[in-house]
Structures are given as C-alpha cells and as structure tokens.
Amino acid sequence: MNFKSNFLLCGWHIQKNMISKFSSLAKKDKSLYDKIINLPFIGSEEKFNTVLGLIEDSDDITKNEYDYLYKKLESKLQWVKCFTKENFCGGVSTTSRIEGLHGVLKKHLNSNSSLQGVFYCFRSIEKTQVQTFEEEFSRHKKQNTQFDSTPLEKIKEEYPDYIFRKIAPKFAKALNYILESQKNNKNSW
C-alpha cells in the first residue's frame, strides 16, 4: 500500500500569523475577525466558501489584509482542514504533537547518540506512556467494570489491551446512553 505524500502546513501557525495580521480588524468587526482566524479549522468546504463570501463582501478589511489573505489562500489545500482531511495525516492538523515529541526526544538524544540509544529512548518513552496510562486507569472509578457486549469483544480481540482499556468505559457509557434513550422513547409513546 502506498500513501500519497503531501506537504501540509500547520493550522495553528497559520492561525497565529492571521491573528497578528488581522489584529486591527478585531476592533472594527470582531465577528469577521473570528471567522478569518478560524479559517484553518473549518471542516466543510461549503462553510469555508460561505465564510470567504462574507470576507469578500466586507468593507472593514484593508487592501493589505485582503491581499495577504488571498496570498495565503493560494496554498489552502495545504492548511485548511476541509481540504487536508482528504489526505492521510493521521488526524494531525497542527505540528504541536510533533514538536512535543521532538522535545521529549531532545531530552534523551543528541547528534552523538547511537542507534542503540535511539531504540533505548523509544523504549523509555513507551514505558513512561504505559505507566502514565496505568496510573490514569487505576484512578478511574469504573476500573472493575466488566464489559461483555459483542462489539467490545471484537474490539478486545483486534486491538491491544491498552486501546481496549482506554476506550471501553467511553464505549460502554455511550451504549448505556443509547439504550436508556431508547427505553425512554418507548415509554413516551
């Protein structure tokens, strides 16, 4: 299987640039300013085009701001969520997770690190994450709850115990909510 490789831009960084560029607009038209700075995270192409229409119709935007925005929009396929979600990016639209991991790696590795050191670092990070999860799980009130419904059994068979223990309480809560809703709806007829 080959994934199409794409060069994507960080939505958070684009938003920060827009915040500084459109700061004077915030005083004139706060609603429009909010729409502009949230452009990177719009998930629907229809909504994106609607917001662009509102921006184009506004008299509060200066020519410099308008030119800046349309220069940015030339690369919208690389940073607007409704366009980037078509590409495999693991659900990441900002670089904050990657930068966070780089920070963790930097604590353990340097340019003189051996390959063995790299693997030791990954094992150490994994051990820390598992320990954090176990501590979190032990604090969870429903840790002894037994889950025996068929969908959860399938999840347990296909995914590691870590994943199962992380999502099972949420799944059970959602399932209980659905069943309770159905029960209440039957009584209301």
Helices and strands as residue ranges (DSSP letters): H 11-21, H 23-28, H 30-37, G 39-41, H 45-57, H 63-73, G 76-78, H 81-84, H 96-108, H 115-139, H 150-158, H 161-188
